[in-house]
Amino acid sequence: MTTPATSAGPTYAHTNRLAREKSPYLLQHQHNPVDWYAWGEEAFARARKEDRPIFLSIGYSTCHWCHVMERESFENESVAAYLNEHFVSIKVDREERPDVDKIYMTFVQSTTGGGGWPLNCFLTPELKPFYGGTYFPPEGKYGRPSFLDLLKQITKLWQTRRGDIANSAGELHDKLAAMTAKSASNDPPLTADALTHAALLFKRTFDYHNGGFGDAPKFPQPSQPAFLLRYGAEFADAEAVRMVLSTCDHMAAGGIHDQIGGGFARYSVDAEWLVPHFEKMLYDNAQLVNLYLDAWLVSGDQRHADTARDILQYVLRDMTHPGGGFYSAEDADSEGKEGKFYCWTRDELSKLLTPEEFNAAVRYFGVTEKGNFVDHSDPQPLSGQNVMSIVDPKLSKADEPLLASAKHKMFAARSLRVRPHLDDKVLASWNGLMLGAMARAYAVLGDEAYRVAAEKNLAFIQDKLWDAKTGTLYHRWRDGERDTVQLQEAYAFLLAGVLDLYEATLEPQHLDFAISLADSMLARFQDQEEGGFWQSAADAPDLILRVKEDYDGAEPSGNSVATLALLKLAAITERADYRKAADGALQMASERLQNFPQAAPYMLQALDFSLREPKRVVIAGDPAQSQTRVLLHAAHSVFQPGKVVLGTAGAVEAFAKTLPAKEGATVYLCTGTSCQAPTRDALKIKELLLK
């Protein structure tokens, strides 16, 4: 149908039912000529009634190649007409429905050897996949058929070999079910040898010239260097520590790091961290805050703390809802051009800056007339585009204020450009990650603004996405409305973040909420027979499989995050059921941790925590008092990942409640059933934690 012009917007030739949705990604497609459906029974019922194959297209709102395929195919009237005549077409936002994405991504990866977004699958009306891929071009190229030709081939097969497709889909479904089944291993319990083996494998892939692990394209994958830093510090592996600190330095200096506005892009297309795929994701930046805080604690180099602050400044300025929730992502594209918001020509800078500022900036950022970035997917790419990276960091004292002034002017001028699209949905899972990062930044760096932001975020999530009566955590809130989706990773990520906030503040209500989240997660998602956690609830009506996510990639898996959080919560509360659930998840992951640990670096951190008696830093005293906060900050100012920090009030272990505050706030460092002599000396706390 045609939408009439109003004072608020233009006339559209088409408006489909996605206009009713809240997902920014689905709304991007509301004016496609394709007769899109959202994932749900309305679409499924039509496919069953008309016996049509389903065309399922999965992506996210800041996905560059999703935009490319939309422009090339989904806005094409001929392609849309063919889809509308022969298929039921469904759009899914993978960030809202990672459970749907997991099933069909696993299918595509297993049948094609690759994956990514956009993810395009063809399903039977029973939702079973029988063919899939990623980006399909409008014309045959890159070894792929044209999208329209592919649609015609699928239609012909559906009409002439319907039975064969049904049989094949059934067999593929059975194989998919077997592939995704995760059972408890019968192997002996894991030991520290698994950590050493994993560290060796990671170290073998280190890029000594550019930092990072592996080759282009390079993703930060923060849980990987985080594990290696933890391993290096605990096992006195200086080489491992150097690798991680080098990686942090190279990433911070590269174009993947927004040198003008802060924050990190999703990945670099090259090995040098120079040219990013420009979209910025909340989950990357949350994990990178923690990585740079760890690098600061291990090295004492102020630049790592500065990088963490830089990320947080970006998030608080550009990625925060007025109520306190954190937005999901910013796009790579603006005005139809990838990177246009972020890049500069030499001529633009010469007109903006004074000659002295220009010379300092050009030298520092390595700006050239030719530039260093061309968008090869753009038929009319911009020329002379420079991604800002630190090429010559050695500035003279005279140049430092000139560079600072130049960056200030560049930021102000850039702010007047058309900004990339902001995906402003608030996800409980990713908010949990950033909540934890804010809380840790407060604990480590002592900036009160981070505590305020963390507390405000938690209040927002509890108000918008938590139902205290039923113990239900919903996944997505946007524009005044929450969804009805239940995801284990939402509970796990938020649990980890709330625990970080408790350890940073010792406020008993935060521990109470962590316990509520943990109890609900165990009740809804735990596999008590085989160990670990299902990604979705047992009563999810729209999934053909119930799977366990156990891959720690750009995001850690819900199983890994839940395992480490439950181990910490067990150490704080003495709840044996939390420890048992964590041990079950580790046993489920045992085979992967031994044979393919590169896929589970966050779970390796959980394994490391489980193998040693945690150090319990018990702080007796009023958390609101300044002296208590001084001691609390001291406890967090040492890199000691095998510790938990707790107070003496609320739902903590019974022994901690017996420890008195002697003439003011007092710290007890305990391991097992023994404690060091109590102290009120911040330096003594650091000394004891380093032993």
N, C-alpha and C positions, 0 to 999 in steps of 0.2 A: 504494500500500500504506500501511498504518498503522504508525507507529513507536510502540512501547510506551513508557509513561512510565518514567523512571529517576530516580534521585536527582540525576542531572546535568541533567535538563531535562524539559520538558513532553511531553505526547502530541501527535503531529501526525497529522492525518487523511491526509496524503499525504507521501510522500518519493519523489522521482524520482532518476534516475541522476546528476543534478548533484551529489548528495551525495558522489560519488567524486572531485570536482574539487578543485583547490587555489585557484582564482581566488575572491577574496572576493565578486566580483559574481555569479558563477555559484552560489556557495553561498547567497547571499541568496535564490535562486529554488529551492532544493532542496525546499522544502515547498509549492510551488505545485501545484495540481491539474493544471496543464499537464504533459504527458509530454515534458519538455524533453530534448534531446540536447545534448552539447557539439559544437563544430565538429569533424568528423572522419568517417572512413570508415564507422563504424557507422550514422550518420544518412544519409549519402549512399547507402549500399547499400540501406537500407530504402526510401528515396524511389524509387530505380531499380526495385527489385523490385515495389513496389506501385503504381508510376507515380503518385505523389502529388506535388503541389507542396510546396515547402519554405517554411515561414514562418521567416524569419531575423530575429532581434531582437538588436540590438547596443547596448550601453551600457557603463556603468562604475559602480562601487559607490557613488560619491559623487554620482551624477547625480540631482538632485531630481526632474525630470520622469520619469526612469526609475522612481523609487519611486512616483510618482503613478500611472503606467500599470500598474504591478504591482498596486497596491491596487485600482484600478478594474476591471482586465480580467483579469490573470493569476491573481488570487486568486478570480475569479468562476467558480463551478462550471459555469454554463451556457456561458460563453465557452470555458472549458477543455475541456469535453466536445465542443464543436464543433471546436476545434482538433485534439483528439486523434482525432476521427473522420475528418477530411478532410485533415489536413496532417501533415507531419513538421516538428516545431518545434525550432529550434536557437537556443541562446543563445551569444553571443560577447562576451567582455570586450575592448573596443576597445583598452585599454591593454596587454593581452597580445598582441593580434593587430591592430596598426595596419595591417598589410598587407591583411588581410581587410576591415577598415573602410574603407580608402582606395578599394578597388574599388567597394564598394556605396554609399559616400557620394558618390563621383563620379557614379555612375548617378543617385542621387536628386537631386543638385544639378542635373544636366544635364536631367532630365525634369520637375522641379518648380520649379526656380529657387531652392530653399532647401535647408537641411540642418540637422543637429543631432542630438541624442540625447534620447530613444531613437531609434535608426534602425531602421525596420522595412521589410523587403523580402520580396517573394514571388519565388521562384526555380523554375526547372525542375529536375528531378532531375540535370541536367548542370551545375547551379550558375549558370545564366545568369539574370539578373534580368529580370522583365517588368513589375513594378509595385512602387512603394515610396513611403515618406513618413517622417514623424517620429512625433510623438505623435498617436495616434488616441484621441479621447474615448469614454467608454462610451455617450454619447448624442450625436446629431448636433449639433455646435456648432462655433464658430470657423471655419465654412466647410468643415468636415470631416465625412464620414459617421461614424456610430457604428462602433466597431471590429467589432462582431458583424455589422452590416449589410455592412460591407466584406468580411468573411470569406465571407459568403453569396454576394455578387456574384462574388468571385474563384472560389469553388467552382463556381458556375453556368457561368462562362466556361470553366473547366477541363474541365467535363463536356461542354459543347456546342460549344466552339470550340477544342479542344485543338490542332489543326493551326495555327490562326491564332496562338495564343499561342507555339507553338514557332517559327514563322516570325518573329514579332515579336521574340522573345527573341534569335534568331540575328542579326537586323538590328541590334538594340540593342547586342549584344555587339560586332559589327563596328565600330559607331560609337564605342563605348567604347574599343576598341583603338586606333582612329585618334586619338581625343581624347587618350589618355594617352601616345601615342608622343612621345618627346622626341628630336629629332635635332639634330645639330650645325648651327649656323647658318652660312650662307655670307656673312654680313655681315662687313664689315671688323672688325678687333679693336676692342674697346671702349676708350674714352678717358675722361678725367676729366669730359667733357661729360655722360656718363651719370649721374655722381654729382650734378652740379649740377642736372640736370633732375629727378632723383628728389627731391632736397632741396626744390626748389621745389614739387613736388606735395605733399609731406608738409606743408610750411609752410602751404599753402593750406587745409588741413583743421584747422589748430590752433584750439582753443577758448580764446580769449583770456580768457574769464571764469573757466573752471573748470580750465584745463589739460587736457592730453590732446589726442587727434586724433580728429575725427569726433564723432558724437552718440551718444546712448544706444542700446543698452547699451554701456558702455565696458569694453574689455579692456585691461589694461596693455600687452600685446604688446611686451615689453621690447626686442626686436631693432629695433623702429622708432625709439623715442627714442635707443637706443644708436647707431644709424647717424647720426641727425641730430646728436647731440652730437659724435661723431667728425668728421663733416663740418664742423660749426661751428668746432671747434677747429683743424682743419687748414687750412681755407679762410678763416679770420678772419671768419666769419659770426656776429657777436655776437647777432643776432636768433635764429638757430637755437639757440644755446647757451641763451639766456634762455627759449625755449620749453620746452626739455627740463628745465631747472632748475625752472621753474614747474610743469611736470607732476609732477616728483618731489615738490615741496612739497605740491601739492594731493592727490596720492595718499596721501602719508604722513599728512596731516591728516584724510583721509576715513574713512568707515566701512569701506571696502574693506580698510583696514589695521586689524588687530585691536589697538585701543588698550590693551587690558588684557593680552593674552597674547602678542602679537607675531605676525608673519607676515601675509601678504596673502591675501585671498579671490580666487577665480578672475576675477570681474568685478563691475562695478557695474551695477545695473539702470537707473540714472539718469545724467544728464550730470555730476552734481556729485561723483561718487565716494562718495556718502553711503550708500546701501543696497546692500549686496553680495548676490550669490548666494553663500551663506556657505561653500561648500566651499573647502578649501585644497589646492592642488596643489603637489607637490614641484617640478615643472618651472617654474612661475611664480616661486616663491620663490627658486630657484637663479638664474634670470636677473635677478631684481630685486636680489639681492645685488650682482651685477656692475654693474648700472645705477647703484645708489647709491654703490658704490665709485668709479665713473667720475665721478659728480656731485661727490663729495668731492674727488677729485683736480683736477677742473677749477675748482671754486669755492672750495675751502678751507673751506666751511661745515660745521662740526662736525655739524650735524643730519643731514646725509646719511650720514656715517660711523655715527652713532648708529642710524639706520634699518637700515643693513646689519647692525650688531651685533644689533639687535632681532630681525631675521629669523633670524639664525644661532642666537641663544639659543633661539628657539622650535623650530627644527629639532633642535637637540641635546637639548632637553628632551622634546619630544613626538613626534618623527618619526624616531628613531634606534633601531635594533635593538641589543641589548646587544653583539652581535658587531661592530657598526660599519656595517652596511648602513643605507640610508635608506629609510623607508617611502614609499608612493606618495601618499597623500591622506587628508584628513579630510572627513567628510560635512558637508552643510549642515544635516541634520535630526537631532534627538534627541527621543525620546519622541513621534515622529510629527509634530513641529512644526519647520518651517524656522526656523532662527535662534534657537531657544529657549535654547540654551546661551549665546549671545552677548549677548542683549538684556536690558535692565533696565527696570523700571517705576520711576517716581519714588517710589512707596511703598516698594519694596524697598530703595532706597538710603537713604531716610529712617530705616528701621529698622536698617540695617547700620552707618551712619556717625554720627559725632558731628555736632551741628548745624554746627560750623565746617567740618568735612570735607564735609558734605553741600552747603553753600552753595558751596564752592570747586568741587566736582565738577559740580554742576548748571550753574554758570556756564561752566566750561571745556568741558564736553561738550554743553551746550545741551539738557539733559534737560527734558522737558515732561510734563504730565499726559496729554496726548493721545498722545504718542509720535510716532515718524516711520517706523514700519514696520508694515505689515499684510500677511500672507501671503494673497493673493487666491485661491490654489489650495486653501486650507484651508476646508472648509465651516463650521468652527467656529474662526475665527482668534482668537488671543489679543489682548487690547486693551492699550493704553497702553505698547506695546513701543518702547524706545529703542535704536537702534544708536548706539554711542559714536563720536563724531567730534569733532575739535577745532573748536569754534565760536568760543571767545574765548581765544586763546592768551596774552593779555597778563595774566599773573598778577603780583600784587604779591609782594615778597620774603616777606611773611608767609604768603601763600597757597601758596607752592611746597611747603613741607613738609606742609601739609594735603592738597594734591593727591596727593603721593607716598604719604602714609599711606592716603588713600582708595583709590588704585589697588591698593595692597598688600592691603587688606581685600577689595576687589572680586575680585582674583585668587584669594585664598584661598577666598572664598565660592563663586565660580564653579567652583572645582576640586571642590567637593562635589556639583555638579550631575551629572546623567547626561550623559556625554560623547557627542558625535557618534561614529558608527562610524569606526574607523580601518582604512583599507585598508593592510594590513601586508605586501603583497607587495613584493619588492625587484626593481626593474627595472634592468638594466645601463645602459639609455639614460639614464633620469632620474638615476640615481646618478652617471653621468658628469658631468652638468650640475652637481649639487651638490658633487661632488668638486672640480671646477674652481673653484666659488665659494668653497669652504672654503680651497683652496690660495691663491687670489688674496687672500682676506681676510687670511690669514697674511702674505702678501708685502707687502700694502699697509698693514695696521694693526699688524702685528707681534705679534699675540696667539698665543702658542705653542699654546693650546688648539685653534686652527683647524688648525694643522699636524698635531697629534696625531689630530684627527678625520679629516682627509684621508688620512693614512697608514693609519689603521685601516680606513677605508672601502675603500681600494684592496686591502688585504690580504683583506678579506671578499669582494670581488668576484672576486679572483684565486682564492680558495679555493672559492667556491660556484658560480661561473659561467664560469670560464675553464679550458679544457683545453689545457695547454701542449704536450702531445704532438701534438695535431692542429691547434693554433692556432685553436681554435673558441671563440667567445664565445656563450654561451647568453643568453637574454633575461630570463627570470623565475625567481626563487627565492622559495619560500615554504614554511614549515612543513617544512623539511628536504628539500625536493624542488625540482629545477630542471626546466624544460621542455626541449623539443628544438627550439625555434623559432630560426631564423636571420634576423636583421634588420640591414640596413645601418646604420640609425640607432643601434643599440646600439654597433657598432664605432666609428662616427663620434663620438658624444657622449662615449664613454669615452676615445677617443683625445684629444679636445680637453681633457678633464679631466686626463688623465695628463700631457699637455704643460704645462698650467698648474702641476701639481705639480712637474714637473721644473724649470720656470723659477723656481719659488719656493724650491726646495731645492738644485738642481744635483746631485742624487744620480744617478749614472750608470745605476743599475738602472731608474729610472723612464723614462729615455730609451730604454733597451733594450726595455722593455715597449711604449712608444709605437711603436717601429719594428715590433715583432711584430704589434701591432694593425693598423697601417697596411698591412703586407705582406699580412696575412690579408684585410683589407677589399678591397684591390686584386684579390687572386686570386679572391674569391668574388662580388664585386658590380660591378666596373668594367665599363662598356661601352666597350671599346677602339675600337670603330668609330665610334660616334656621340657619345661623351663622356658624362661623368656616371656615376651609380651607380644600379643597380637596387635597389629597396627590399627585395627578397627574393632568395634564392638560386635558381640555375637549376633545381635539382632539387626545388623545393617542389611536392608532389603535390596540394595542395588549393586551388590558386589558378587562376582562369580567365585571368588576365592577369599579366604581369610588368611592373610600372610603376616609374616614377621619381618619387619625391616631391620636389617643388621649391617648395612653398608654405611661406613663413615666416609662420605665424600666431601663435597662442598659444605653440606650440612652433616652433623653427626646423626646417627640413627637414634630413634626413640629407645631402642633396647640399650644402647651404650650409655646414653645420658641417664636413663632410669637406673641402671646398675650402679653407676658411681654415686648418684644422688642417694639411693637407698643405703649404700654402704656408709655414707657420711651420716645419714639420718639414724641408722642403727647405732653408730658410735656415739651420737649425741643423746639418744633416748634410751638405749639399751633394749630396743625392741627386736626380739629374736626373729620375728616374722619378716622384718625388713632384710635382715642379713640372709635369711633362708631364700627369699625371693631373688636377691642379688646373686647368691651362689648358684641358684638354678639357671639364671641367665648366663652366667659365666660358663657353666657346664654346657649349655646349649651352644655357646660360641666357641667351645674348646677346639673343635676341629679347624675352624677358620683361623683362630688365633695361632695355631701351630703350623698350618699349611699355607695360609694366605693372609698373614697379619697386615699386609699393606692395605687391606680393605677394612680394617677395624682399628685404626690408631686411637680412637677415643675409648674403645673397649679395652685396649691395652693399658690405658691410664687407670681404668677401673680395676683391671687385674693387678696392676702394681699396688694400688691402694689396699686390695684385699689380701695381699701376701704378707703384710706387716701389721703389727699392732699399731693403730694410729696414735699419734700424740694428741692428747686432749688438753687444750689450753682453756682452763676454767677461770673465768674472771668473776670474782665476787665483788659486788658493788652495784650502785645505781647506774644503769646505762646512760642516764641523762646527765650525770655529773661529769665535769670536765676531766677529772683525774682518771675516771674509768675510761673515758674516750682516749686519753693519752696512752693508757696501757693497751687498749684495744688496737689502736693504730700500730703500736710497737709489735703486737702479735702478728699483724698482717704485713709488716715491713721486712719479713724474711721469706725467701723462697723455700717453703717447706710444704710441698703438696701432700704429704702424708699426715697432715694435722687437721683437726677440727677445732673450732673456737665456740665455746658455749658459756652461758651464764649459770646462775644458781637458782633462777626462778622459772616457773612454768613447767613444761613437760620434759625437762631434761632428765638424765639418768639420776637415780636415787643418791649415789655417792656425791655427785656435785652439789646437791642440795645441803649436804652436811658441812660444806667448806665455808668458813666464816670470812667476812671482810674484817681484817684486823686494822683498826684505826684508819679506815678508809678503804678504797678499792685495792684489792689484792689479787695476785695471779698465782695459780697453781698449775704447774706443768706435770701432767700425769700420763703414765703409760701402763696399761693394764690396771693392777691394783696398787701400784706405787706412785708416789708423787715426789717431786723435788721440793726443797724447802720453799715456802711461799715467799713472794717478793713483790715489792711495789716499785722496783727499779726498771725502767723501760730498757736500758742497756742490758741488764741481766736477762730479761726475757729474750732478747735477740741472741744473746750468748747461749742460753739453754737450748733454743730452737735450732741452732747451728750444730749442736753436738750430734 
